[in-house]
């Protein structure tokens, strides 16, 4: 069984962490009888925009969409911006063009020393955020306005189709976990969120074996710090999910421990949730674990959950040693050293 994987290193530290993700993927492949991954690398992102004027060239996009899965490093650079002042963000274009509506962000603690919260040990913080990734408050992100505009408005779009499909994805994820799904909204203030909530409870009737509840987004931020172990699967709008995902990453060691997947009905992109971090580019100190765990998610999505679990188990074994950390987590391992340790643990 051959699988074509599009590899998009992107910008900044993207290429550095992607190398380690591929290293671990190849190690996993050696234990998968009859399975082979054909890796195809494409140039996309802010660097490509500076070269060709298009961060996601149509010819490359067509080839990317023909692949079985996509492994992405990071895209965008703070100083490279569109005429409307926003950053180049082709990862958002990928989500929208491929209809990758389910932004899955697992959050798991591997060692007590890696959380700023007291009393939590390995596995005691373990939940997932499902973020709607194609509309919400990001809907008007490509709008422009004149420099002398008296006001600017952004539009939050919540469609029935968009809400139903992401909510069903969240309930499906909860069925594989502890069977609890929590909607995060702001239904006390925003009509769009009240609409989102009404659809959530309509879908909940289809899944009676999963407990459904809700919490306002401001309260959710509080509870994630006070009692993160209460949550199993959280589903929310695009912007709320963007913010809460970073807060959640801080609970388990930072953005270097934050894998993610953007999943649709036909395509899926797997990437670390962190950015391109140009300030540390080329220094060899970036944390590749989020990318490596994203590779595990990719294997699970492709139908090889055992291989994905083997990678996660390798990460657990490495993190059992409190000294095995990259610089962002208080250690001294380089990017390649961390990747090699996980590769060795997997082998």
C-alpha positions as CSV (number, residue, x, y, z in Angstrom):
1,X,0.0,0.0,0.0
2,X,1.6,3.3,-1.2
3,X,0.4,6.7,0.1
4,X,1.3,10.0,-1.5
5,X,2.1,12.6,1.2
6,X,2.5,16.2,0.2
7,X,5.2,17.8,2.4
8,X,4.9,21.6,2.8
9,X,7.9,22.8,4.9
10,X,6.7,26.4,4.5
11,X,8.5,29.3,6.3
12,X,10.7,30.0,9.3
13,X,11.2,26.9,11.4
14,X,8.8,24.9,9.3
15,X,11.5,23.1,7.4
16,X,13.4,22.3,10.6
17,X,10.5,20.6,12.4
18,X,9.2,19.0,9.2
19,X,12.6,17.1,8.8
20,X,12.1,15.6,12.2
21,X,8.5,14.7,11.5
22,X,9.6,12.9,8.3
23,X,12.4,11.1,10.2
24,X,9.9,9.7,12.7
25,X,7.4,8.8,9.9
26,X,10.1,6.8,8.2
27,X,10.9,5.0,11.4
28,X,7.2,4.2,11.8
29,X,7.1,3.0,8.2
30,X,9.8,0.4,8.9
31,X,7.4,-1.3,11.3
32,X,4.4,-1.2,8.9
33,X,4.6,-4.3,6.7
34,X,3.8,-3.5,3.1
35,X,3.1,0.2,3.6
36,X,5.2,2.9,1.9
37,X,4.9,6.7,1.9
38,X,5.9,8.6,-1.2
39,X,6.8,12.1,-0.1
40,X,6.3,15.0,-2.5
41,X,7.6,18.4,-1.4
42,X,6.1,21.7,-2.5
43,X,7.0,25.3,-2.0
44,X,4.2,27.3,-0.4
45,X,4.0,30.2,2.0
46,X,5.4,33.7,2.5
47,X,8.7,32.7,0.9
48,X,6.9,31.5,-2.2
49,X,4.8,34.7,-2.3
50,X,8.0,36.8,-2.4
51,X,9.3,34.6,-5.3
52,X,6.2,34.2,-7.4
53,X,3.6,36.6,-6.1
54,X,1.4,33.7,-5.0
55,X,1.8,31.9,-1.7
56,X,-0.2,28.9,-3.0
57,X,0.4,28.5,-6.8
58,X,-2.5,26.8,-8.6
59,X,-0.2,24.2,-10.2
60,X,1.1,23.2,-6.7
61,X,-2.3,23.2,-5.3
62,X,-3.6,20.8,-7.9
63,X,-0.8,18.4,-7.1
64,X,-1.3,18.8,-3.3
65,X,-4.9,18.0,-3.6
66,X,-4.1,14.8,-5.5
67,X,-2.1,13.5,-2.5
68,X,-3.5,11.2,0.2
69,X,-2.6,13.6,3.1
70,X,-0.6,16.8,3.7
71,X,2.1,17.4,6.2
72,X,2.7,21.1,6.8
73,X,5.5,22.8,8.8
74,X,4.5,26.4,9.3
75,X,3.5,29.3,7.0
76,X,3.7,33.0,7.1
77,X,6.2,35.7,8.2
78,X,5.2,38.8,10.2
79,X,6.8,41.2,7.7
80,X,5.2,39.7,4.6
81,X,1.7,41.0,4.3
82,X,-1.2,41.4,1.9
83,X,-2.2,44.9,0.7
84,X,-5.0,45.0,3.3
85,X,-2.3,44.7,6.1
86,X,-2.9,41.1,7.1
87,X,-0.2,38.4,7.0
88,X,0.1,35.9,4.2
89,X,-1.7,32.8,5.6
90,X,-2.1,30.1,2.9
91,X,-2.8,27.5,5.6
92,X,-6.2,29.3,5.9
93,X,-6.6,29.1,2.1
94,X,-5.9,25.3,2.2
95,X,-8.6,24.9,4.9
96,X,-11.2,26.9,2.9
97,X,-10.4,25.5,-0.6
98,X,-10.4,21.9,0.6
99,X,-13.2,22.5,3.1
100,X,-11.2,21.3,6.0
101,X,-13.9,22.3,8.5
102,X,-12.8,20.1,11.5
103,X,-9.8,21.7,13.3
104,X,-8.8,19.0,15.7
105,X,-6.4,20.1,18.5
106,X,-5.6,17.4,21.0
107,X,-4.1,18.5,24.4
108,X,-2.2,16.0,26.5
109,X,0.2,16.3,29.5
110,X,3.1,13.9,29.3
111,X,5.0,14.9,32.5
112,X,4.0,16.9,35.7
113,X,7.0,19.2,35.3
114,X,5.7,20.5,31.9
115,X,2.5,22.2,33.2
116,X,2.3,25.4,35.2
117,X,-0.7,23.9,37.1
118,X,-0.2,22.1,40.4
119,X,-1.4,18.6,41.1
120,X,-1.6,17.3,37.5
121,X,0.4,14.3,36.4
122,X,0.9,12.5,33.1
123,X,-2.4,11.9,31.3
124,X,-4.5,13.9,33.8
125,X,-4.8,16.7,31.4
126,X,-6.2,15.1,28.2
127,X,-8.8,16.7,26.1
128,X,-9.4,17.9,22.5
129,X,-10.6,21.1,21.0
130,X,-12.6,20.9,17.8
131,X,-12.5,24.3,16.0
132,X,-14.7,25.1,13.0
133,X,-12.0,26.1,10.5
134,X,-13.8,27.5,7.4
135,X,-16.0,30.4,8.6
136,X,-16.8,32.1,11.9
137,X,-15.1,35.4,12.5
138,X,-12.4,34.5,9.9
139,X,-15.1,34.7,7.2
140,X,-14.2,38.3,6.2
141,X,-10.5,38.0,6.6
142,X,-9.8,38.9,2.9
143,X,-11.9,42.1,3.0
144,X,-10.0,45.4,2.4
145,X,-10.7,48.9,3.5
146,X,-9.4,52.4,2.5
147,X,-6.8,53.9,4.9
148,X,-9.2,56.8,5.7
149,X,-12.1,54.5,6.5
150,X,-14.3,55.8,9.4
151,X,-15.0,52.3,10.5
152,X,-14.2,48.7,9.7
153,X,-16.5,45.7,10.3
154,X,-15.7,42.0,10.4
155,X,-18.5,39.5,9.8
156,X,-19.0,36.3,11.8
157,X,-20.6,33.7,9.6
158,X,-22.3,30.6,11.1
159,X,-24.0,28.5,8.5
160,X,-26.2,25.5,9.2
161,X,-24.1,23.3,7.0
162,X,-20.9,24.5,8.6
163,X,-22.2,24.1,12.1
164,X,-23.7,20.7,11.6
165,X,-20.7,19.1,10.0
166,X,-18.2,20.4,12.6
167,X,-20.5,19.5,15.5
168,X,-21.0,16.0,14.2
169,X,-17.2,15.7,14.0
170,X,-16.9,16.7,17.6
171,X,-19.5,14.1,18.7
172,X,-17.7,11.5,16.7
173,X,-14.4,12.4,18.4
174,X,-16.1,12.2,21.8
175,X,-17.4,8.7,21.1
176,X,-13.8,7.6,20.7
177,X,-12.9,9.2,24.0
178,X,-14.8,9.7,27.3
179,X,-18.1,10.5,25.7
180,X,-18.6,14.1,26.6
181,X,-18.9,17.0,24.2
182,X,-19.0,20.6,25.4
183,X,-20.0,23.5,23.2
184,X,-18.1,26.7,23.8
185,X,-20.0,29.8,22.7
186,X,-21.2,33.3,23.6
187,X,-24.9,32.7,23.2
188,X,-25.8,35.2,25.9
189,X,-24.7,38.1,23.7
190,X,-24.3,37.1,20.0
191,X,-27.3,35.8,17.9
192,X,-24.9,33.8,15.7
193,X,-23.8,31.9,18.8
194,X,-27.4,31.3,19.9
195,X,-28.0,29.8,16.5
196,X,-24.8,27.7,16.8
197,X,-26.1,26.4,20.2
198,X,-29.5,25.5,18.8
199,X,-27.9,23.4,16.1
200,X,-25.5,21.8,18.7
201,X,-28.5,20.4,20.7
202,X,-30.3,19.3,17.6
203,X,-27.2,17.2,16.7
204,X,-26.9,16.0,20.3
205,X,-30.2,14.2,19.9
206,X,-28.6,12.0,17.3
207,X,-25.9,10.9,19.7
208,X,-27.6,10.0,23.0
209,X,-24.6,8.0,24.3
210,X,-22.5,11.2,24.4
211,X,-23.2,13.7,27.2
212,X,-23.7,17.2,25.7
213,X,-23.3,20.5,27.6
214,X,-22.2,24.1,27.0
215,X,-20.1,26.8,28.5
216,X,-19.5,30.5,27.6
217,X,-16.1,31.1,26.1
218,X,-15.0,33.5,28.9
219,X,-15.9,30.9,31.5
220,X,-14.2,28.2,29.4
221,X,-10.9,30.1,29.6
222,X,-11.3,30.2,33.4
223,X,-12.1,26.5,33.8
224,X,-9.3,25.4,31.5
225,X,-6.9,26.9,34.1
226,X,-8.9,25.9,37.2
227,X,-9.9,22.3,36.2
228,X,-8.8,21.3,32.7
229,X,-9.4,17.6,33.6
230,X,-13.2,18.3,33.5
231,X,-13.1,18.5,29.7
232,X,-13.2,15.8,27.1
233,X,-14.1,17.3,23.7
234,X,-14.8,21.0,23.2
235,X,-16.3,22.3,20.0
236,X,-16.3,26.0,19.1
237,X,-16.2,28.7,16.5
238,X,-13.1,29.6,14.5
239,X,-11.8,32.6,16.5
240,X,-12.7,31.2,19.9
241,X,-10.9,27.9,19.0
242,X,-7.9,29.8,17.8
243,X,-7.5,31.5,21.1
244,X,-8.4,28.6,23.4
245,X,-6.0,26.3,21.6
246,X,-3.0,28.4,22.5
247,X,-4.2,28.7,26.1
248,X,-4.6,24.9,26.2
249,X,-1.1,24.4,24.8
250,X,0.3,26.4,27.7
251,X,-1.2,23.9,30.1
252,X,1.0,21.0,28.7
253,X,4.3,22.6,27.8
254,X,3.7,25.2,25.2
255,X,3.2,25.5,21.4
256,X,5.9,23.0,20.8
257,X,3.6,20.3,22.3
258,X,0.5,21.3,20.3
259,X,-0.2,19.0,17.3
260,X,-3.2,19.6,15.1
261,X,-5.2,18.4,12.1
262,X,-7.6,20.2,9.8
263,X,-9.9,17.5,8.4
264,X,-12.6,17.5,5.7
265,X,-14.6,14.9,3.9
266,X,-11.9,14.2,1.3
267,X,-8.7,15.9,2.5
268,X,-6.7,16.5,5.6
269,X,-3.7,18.7,6.7
270,X,-1.5,17.8,9.7
271,X,0.7,20.4,11.2
272,X,2.0,21.8,14.5
273,X,-0.3,24.5,15.8
274,X,2.7,26.9,16.3
275,X,3.8,29.6,13.8
276,X,6.9,30.0,11.8
277,X,8.9,31.6,14.7
278,X,11.4,33.4,12.4
279,X,13.3,34.7,15.5
280,X,14.7,31.2,16.1
281,X,14.9,30.0,12.5
282,X,18.2,28.3,11.8
283,X,19.3,28.0,15.4
284,X,18.4,24.4,15.7
285,X,16.4,24.9,18.9
286,X,12.8,24.6,17.7
287,X,10.7,21.9,19.4
288,X,9.6,19.3,16.8
289,X,7.3,17.3,19.1
290,X,4.1,19.0,17.9
291,X,5.0,18.1,14.3
292,X,5.9,14.5,15.3
293,X,2.5,14.1,17.1
294,X,0.8,15.6,14.1
295,X,2.4,12.7,12.1
296,X,0.8,10.3,14.5
297,X,-2.5,11.9,13.9
298,X,-1.9,11.6,10.1
299,X,-1.3,7.9,10.4
300,X,-4.4,7.4,12.4
301,X,-6.5,9.3,9.8
302,X,-4.9,7.2,7.0
303,X,-6.2,4.1,8.8
304,X,-3.1,3.1,10.8
305,X,-4.1,3.9,14.4
306,X,-1.6,1.3,15.8
307,X,1.3,3.1,14.1
308,X,0.0,6.5,15.4
309,X,-0.2,5.1,18.9
310,X,3.4,3.7,18.6
311,X,4.6,7.3,17.9
312,X,2.7,8.7,20.9
313,X,4.1,6.0,23.1
314,X,7.6,6.8,21.9
315,X,7.0,10.5,22.9
316,X,5.7,9.3,26.3
317,X,8.9,7.2,26.9
318,X,11.2,10.1,25.9
319,X,9.3,12.6,28.1
320,X,9.5,10.3,31.1
321,X,13.0,11.6,31.4
322,X,12.7,15.1,32.9
323,X,16.0,16.2,31.2
324,X,14.8,15.3,27.7
325,X,13.5,18.6,26.7
326,X,14.2,21.3,24.0
327,X,15.1,24.8,25.1
328,X,11.5,26.1,25.0
329,X,10.7,23.6,27.8
330,X,13.8,24.3,29.9
331,X,16.1,21.6,28.4
332,X,19.1,21.6,26.2
333,X,18.2,19.2,23.4
334,X,18.4,20.5,19.8
335,X,15.6,20.0,17.3
336,X,17.4,17.1,15.7
337,X,18.4,15.5,19.0
338,X,14.8,15.5,20.2
339,X,13.7,14.0,16.9
340,X,16.4,11.3,17.1
341,X,15.4,10.4,20.6
342,X,11.8,9.8,19.6
343,X,13.0,7.9,16.5
344,X,15.1,5.7,18.7
345,X,12.3,5.1,21.2
346,X,10.0,4.2,18.3
347,X,12.5,1.8,16.8
